[in-house]
Structure formats: structure tokens, C-alpha cells
Amino acid sequence: MFSRFKKKSVLAWACVAGGLVAPGLALASERACLLEGDFTMGTQRVVINDCAENRNMPAAQFREACQWMGNPMNDNRYRARITYMASCPANPQARCENAMGGSMNFAYYLRDRELLQNSRGSCESMGGRWVQ
């Protein structure tokens, strides 16, 4: 009787644990990616400090999006550091909510006025709602 109970308990635990880390779903600690970098493009210094939050993308697709955002030109000279975390840091300058068909939120931190204004246009073109 005990061994039968033990098997059921182990099976139940495996089902619960499997549900917590189901394939294709992001871990709670990887629901956001913070992109940080500082490099020069031509004569302009570019500082990146942005964050993307996954609202409902499959985990692999979200990771791929973060990797692309961290190196959009596929050139190591312009690569941002990517840190995965549970959520974006508090107090951004602005947010783009429900972008890309509602699948992502973006937060912007160290943008100058011009770049922040351009970001608003990009947000709206991706179907997002700008919050400042």
C-alpha cells in the first residue's frame, strides 16, 4: 500500500513540477530581458538601457527576440549585454505597452529627448500604447 501511495505522490509531483516549467513557457525569472550597452556608431555615442517584457510569446521566441534586440546588426561591435529577469526595473522614462500584437511591453530608461520621441513613433507603429 505504501509503495502504491509513494508512486502516486511522485507522479503527482512530477506533473505539478512539469506544469511549472512546461516546454515553451518562459521561467518566471526570464519574463523580461534588460538590454544594456554603450558604443559608438559613426560619430554618435549610443547608450542602450531598455527592457522588454514577455506578455504571451513562447519562451523560445521571446529569447530569440531579446537576442536580436541585443545585436540587431549582427555585429559584435554593437552588441548589448542581455540580462534575463522576472520583470523590468521600476521607473522607466516611458513604456510601450501591448506592442507587437499585445505580446510585448517595452520600457525605456536612459534615452535623450529626441530618441525618446522617436521611440514613441516606433511604439505606435508596432500597435503599442505609449505611456510616459
Helices and strands as residue ranges (DSSP letters): H 2-20, G 28-30, E 32-41, E 44-54, H 59-70, G 76-78, E 81-85, E 94-98, H 99-102, E 104-108, H 113-125, E 129-131
